[in-house]
Amino acid sequence: MEEEKKADVTKTEEKKTEGQAPIITRSMMEETCPTCGAEAPSMPAVLPDPSWSTEKLIKATKDPHMLVRSNAIILLSKRDPSEALEALIEALKDEEYLVKSNAMVAIAAWGKQVSDRMIQALSDTDKDVRAGAAWIMGEMKDSRAIEGLEKVARDDYPLARIQAKASLLAMGRGPKKEAQKEEAKEEVKEEKAE
């Protein structure tokens, strides 16, 4: 009886997808990797490991292979921020989202000790650094970043705007809160006028 039900479900699913084109992603259509140029997915000959010096890991964040860059970032996150932070901020500019996101998570994990630098990064000339910094500040929830986040929330770069607005919401500074504050200010003005 169970097998008959499974067969019916399978036939129903086949009918639903019959006549529909298969889903093809961009990466399925490309013949080469957009960042490293490999014609087929490949593993690098050597991946960074914890025995590598900080300098060697920083150099690896510029490697042509995405896996090398990504692993170097993960390992740098375990190093002292004074040595590795700038390399991770630079990695926010990477073409590969995996590399960028690893850098964002790594920086955010350092917490408040890097807040000042990340608040500065909200004003960076690079759009991806601003977007990454906006996300990081939302993770840290450092209220000193609110002014910078509000500025980035009006950025020309859509991702930066989205990240900043999401971080402001995470910090309790969403549109509702702002409207409530304005209403409260108006009420105070009215009370003073009476």
Secondary structure, DSSP 8 states (H G I E B T S, - for coil): -HHHHHHHHHHHHHHHHTT------HHHH-SS-TTT--SS----S----TTS-HHHHHHHTT-SSHHHHHHHHHHHTTS-HHHHHHHHHHHTT-SSHHHHHHHHHHHHHHGGGGHHHHHHHTT-SSHHHHHHHHHHHHHHT-GGGHHHHHHHTT-SSHHHHHHHHHHHHHTT-SHHHHHHHHHHHHHHHHHHH-
